[in-house]
Amino acid sequence: FAQIPSASYEVTDSDQVHYVTYLMSDGDNIMWIEANFATVKSYYGSNNRGAIPFGWSLSPSLVEIAPVFVNYLYRNATVNDEFYTSFSGLGYTYPDMYGTAASDIENREKLLDEYYRRTAEYMEAMDSEYVCFNEMKADNYDNEARDIMLNAYAKYDQIKGGFLTYQINQYQLDMPRAGAVYWKNDKPFVNLRESLWVGENEVTRPKQIEKMSQIAFRINQYSRNSKQIEGYSAVNIHPWSFTYDDVVAMTSMLEEDVVVVTPSEFLQLIAKNVPHETVLELDDVMEFDYTNMPLYQDTTYLDLENVALLAPSTQDYFDFEDGTQGWVPLPGRKELDQALYSEFTEDGEFTGTYGIKLAGSHFSQDITEPNASAYNKIK
C-alpha cells in the first residue's frame, strides 16, 4: 500500500506561527473500521473531508485482516488525509506496562524488541511511519522504563517518531508533561497537548461547542515560535463525542498564524526546527480566563435564545411557492437527518404544495439534539 503524499504548505519554514495537528483516536478498533467508519458522515464519509489536514489512526494489522478496507481508504484519500499507526503498534498495548512481568530488564527488552520489530514490518506494509501509543500511568516519571519503551520504537528505520498519550479520556491541560518532547535515536516523540473529548453524559451540542471553543481559545494564546516545542500542539480527537466536521468548525476559530498540518509534517517540522533536547515542562501560558471567550456559532443547531434576538419578519403566512420565504432549514448531524425545501408529492404526482421537509433517525440512540429544525422569527 502507498499513501497519497501530503500537501505542502507555503509557511512551513516560518518561525512566527503555532503548528497544530489533529489525531483521531480509536483506529485500533478494527470492528469500527470494517463497519461504518469509511461511509458515515461523522468520520471518513464526511462531505467536507479534505478541508483540513487530518490524521486518521489505523492498526497495521489491517494489511492482513482487512486489506480491502485499507485499499479503499488509501484510494479515496485527499492530500489532507493521512493515516498513522494507532495504539500502540501492531496491537493495543500499554508499552510502559508491556513485559513488566518478565523476570528482569533484559527479558523485558527482548519482549518489547520483538513486538516492535513486528510492528515496524507491518507499518512498512501500510506505508505508515508514525505511531501513537498509550501509557497506563499518567504519573509515570520512571525515566528508565520510558527509555526502554522509546528505544524499542526508535531503533527501527521505519518508525520516524510518534505521539504519547496518558489514558487520554483523562487527558487535560494540567496533566503531567502535556506537550513534552522526548528524543530517541534523533527522532521526536511528542506528548499530546489537548484533547477534544467530552464525557459520555455530556455529549450535547452546547457542551461540545463549549469544548471546541475552549481548545481554540487556548491554542490561539500559545507560543508563536516554531523554533521551540512550545510552538506545537498535538490534539487528540475523540470520535465518540466529536466528528470530523466539528474539527473543521473548531479550525475556523483559529487565528491566521495558527497553521494546521498533517501528523507527519508536524513531527518533521519539530525534527527540523526544534533543538533535539528532551523538554518535560513547557514554558508557555497555562492559565486562561474564559470570561470573554468567543463561542463557535453553530449553523446546524437551533439555539432558541439566539433566534429570540433576530429581527421579526413581516410575514405570518407562508405558502413556500417561491422558496423558503425567510425560513432557515437546519439538518441535524446524523446520517439520515434532512431539512430541505421540497415539492410534496403523492403517489409520485405533485400535489401543488411546497414546504420544508424535516426527517431523520436516532438509530435507537439517546436523543440529545433534534434531527432537523427550521427557524424564522415572525412576531
N, C-alpha and C positions, 0 to 999 in steps of 0.2 A: 504494500500500500504506500501511497505517497500523498502527503497533504499539499493543498494549494499554498504557494508562498504567500506570506502575509503582505499586506500593503506597506509601502514605505511612507515615512512621514517627514515632511519638509523641516520640522522643528526638532528632529532627532538630536541634534548636537547643541541645542540651546541650553544654557545653564540657568536661565531665568524662568523656568517652568516647574510645575509639580507633575510628576508622572503617576498615572493610576492604571491598574489592570484589574479586570474582573475575572473571577474563577467560580463558575457554577459547580457546586459540590454534587455528590451522590451518583456520579457516573460509575462508581464501583457496583451499583445496583443493576446487575445485568437484566433482571426481570423488567425493570423500568425501561431500559434501553430497547429491549425487544418488544415492549408494549407500545405506548403511545408517545414516547419521547420525540421521535422524528416527525410526528404529524400534528400533535396537539399545539394549539396556538400559544400556549403558555411558554413553550420551550423552543425546540428547533423548528417547529412548524409555524412560528410567528411570521406574519406577513411583513414585519419590519426587520426580520433577520438580515444582518449585513449593515445595519445602520451605524453600528459602533464596533470597534474591536472588542472581541469577547473570547473568553476561554471556556471550553466545554470539556468536562472531565470524562474519561473513558478508562475502562480496565483493559490492559493489553492482552488479557486472556481472550478477548473477543476475536482475535485473529484465528483462533481455533474453534471457539464455542459458537460464534455467530459472524463469520466473515462477511456474509451478505449485508448485514447492517452497517459494518464498517465501510464497505464499498459504497453503499447508498449515501451515508453521511459525508464521506470524502468527495464523492462526485457532485454532490449538491451544495457544497460549501462555497461561501464567498471569500474574498480576500481578507475579510474581517473576522472570519470564523477560524478558530484554532483549537486543536484537541491536545490536551495534556494528560498525563497518567494520573489516575485518581488514587485514593488511599489504598495502600501505601506502596504500590507496585503491582506485582502480579496478582496479589490477593489482599483483602482487607486485613491489615495488621496494625499493631501499635509498636513501632520499631524500638521505642525506649523500653518495652517490656519483652519483646521477642527474644527468646533464647535465654531469659534470665534464670530459667530452671536448670540450665546447664551447670555442670559441676565446677567449672572455672571460666575465667575470662577467655582463655584460648578457645575452648569449645564453643562459647557463645559467638566469638568472632567467626568461627568456621560456619556456624549455622547462618549467621547474617550474610556472610560472603556467598554462600550457595544460593540463598534466597535472592539476593540482588544480582547475582550472575544470571539467573534465570529471568529476573525482571528486565535486565538490560537486553537480553536476547529478544524477548517479546516486544519490548519498546522499539527495538530496531525494526522488527517486522511491522510495527504500527506506524513507523516514521514519527516517533514521539521522543523528544529529547529532554523533557522537563517533567518532574514528578511532584506531587503534593502528598505529604504524609502527616499523619495524625499522631500526636503524643498523648499518652494517657494522663500524665501528671503535669498539671499546669504549673506547679511549684517545683518542677524538676530542675534543680541547679547542679546536678551531678555532671560536671564537665567531662569526666572520663567516659561516662555512659553515652553522652551525646557525641563525643569524639568517635567512639566506636561505631555508632549509628551512622553518622555523616560520612565517615571514611569508607564505610561499606557501600554507600551510594557513589561517592565521588571517584573511586578508583577506576570506574568503567567509563571509557570514552563516550559511549552512547548517552550517558547521563550528564548533561551540561550544567545542571543546577536544579533548584527546586524551591518549594514553599513549605513552611511548617505551620501547623495549627495545633491548638490545645483544646481538644474536646469542644469544637467550635460553637456548639449550641450555648456554651457558657462564655464565649469569647466576647469580651468587652474592651473598651478603650483602656481601662486601668489594669488589664491583665498583665502578668509579668512579661517583659520583653516584647511587647507589641511593636512590630515594625523592625525588630532587630535583624542583623545580618551576620551570618557565620560564613567563613571561607574555608573550604577544604579542597585540596588539590587545585587551588586557584579558581574554584567555582563558587558562586554565591548561592546560599540557602537563606531565604528571607522569611521571617515571621509575618503572618497576616497582621494588618493594622486595623482593619474594620471588618464588620460582618453584617450584611443586610439580612436580618433574621428577626422575626417576632415569634413569641411563644404560640403554642397550639391554640390556646384560648384567646389569643389577641389578633387572629387573622381577620381583622375588619378593615375596611378601607381607611377610616380615619387613623387607625394605628399604623397602617402601612405607610400612609402619606407622612405621618409624623416621623417615622423611622427613616424614610428616604430623605426627607428634608434635613434631619439632624446630621446624617452622614455627609450630605452635600455641603452643609453649613460648616462642618468641621474640616473637610478636605479643602474648602476654599480659604481656610486660615492656616493651613500647613505651609511649611517652608517652600520657597521657590528657588531651590538650589540643587540642581541635578548633580553637583559635584560631591554631595553628601547624601547619606542614606535617608536623612530626614526629608529629602525631596521626592520620596517614593512611597506610594501606598498600594498594597495589595488588598483587595476587597473580596471576601467570601460572599457568594450569592446562594442563599438557601432556597432550593426550588419548591419546597412545600409551602412557603409563605410569601414568595415573590416570584414574578415572572420576568421573562426577557424584556417585555415591554416596560415593566416597572424600572428596569435598569436604564433603558433608553430615556425614560422620563426623568430619572434622577440625574442622568448625564446632562440633560438640558439645563439643570440648575447650576452646573459647574462653571466657574469663570473661564475666560478665554485662555488664560495662561495655565490652566489645568488640562493636561493632554492625556487622553486615554489611548493605551497601546495594548497589543496582544501580550500574553504571558511571556512568550519567548523574547520579544523585543524589550519588555520590561527588564528581564534578567540580563539581556545583552547590554542594555544601557547601563545597568549597575556595574557589570563587569568592565565596561569601557570607561566609565566616568568616576566611579566611587573608589576611594582608597581600599585596597584589598586587606582590610583590617577588621576583625570582628568588633561589632558595636552592639552592646547588650541593652543600653538605655538611650533612647533618642533625646536629643537636646532640641525640643520643639514645644509648641504650645500644647498644654494638656488640660487646661481648664477653659470652659466655654460658658458664655452667658446666652441662653436661648430666648431671652425676653423678646427680642426683635427679630427672631429667626423667620425668614420668609418660608411659607408653606407652599409646596407644589400645588398648582391649580389643576386639579384632575378634570379633564373634559369627558370622562366616561362615568363619572359618579355624580348622582343628583344630590346636591347639597342644598337643602331647603332654606337654610339661613342665608346663603348667597343669593338664591332665587328671590327671596323676600326683598333684597336690596335693588333688584332690577327695576327700571322704569316700566310702568304698566303699559300694555298695548291698548289701543283704542278699539280693538275688535272684541266682540263677545260671541260671534257666530262664525263657525269655521266649516266650510264645505270641502276644503282641500282641493278644489278643482284646478287651481293654478299653483299648486305646491304646498309646502308645509305651513304657509301663512303665519310665520313667526314662531312656530313650534320647533324645538331642537330635539331630534331623536338621539338617545344615548343608549347604545347597546352595552350589555354587561361584558364581563371578561371571560366567560366560559365559552366553550367551542360552539355551542348551538345558539348562543344569545344573539338576538336580532332586534333592531329598531330602525325601521326604514319607511320611507314614503312609498305607498303602494296603491295600485288599482285592485279593487276587490272583484273577485270572480266567483261564479257558482256553476259547477259542472263545466268548467272551462270557458264559460261565457262571461264577458264583462258586465257587471251589474249596473254600471253608470255611477258607481260610488267610489270615492277616493278616501284615503285616510293614512294614518301612521300605524304600521303593523308592529306589535310587540310580541316577541316569542323567546323561548329558551328552556333550559332544563338544568336542574341542580344535580342530576345523576345521583339522587338519594343522599347527597351531602348536606351538611348543616347549612341553613340559609343565613348568610352573613351580609349579603348585598343583593339588590334587585337584578333580575336577568336583563331587564330593559326598562327604560323610562323615557319620558319626554316632558319638557317644561316650556312654559310661556306664561309670563305674568300678565293676566288680562284685566285685573281690577286692583 
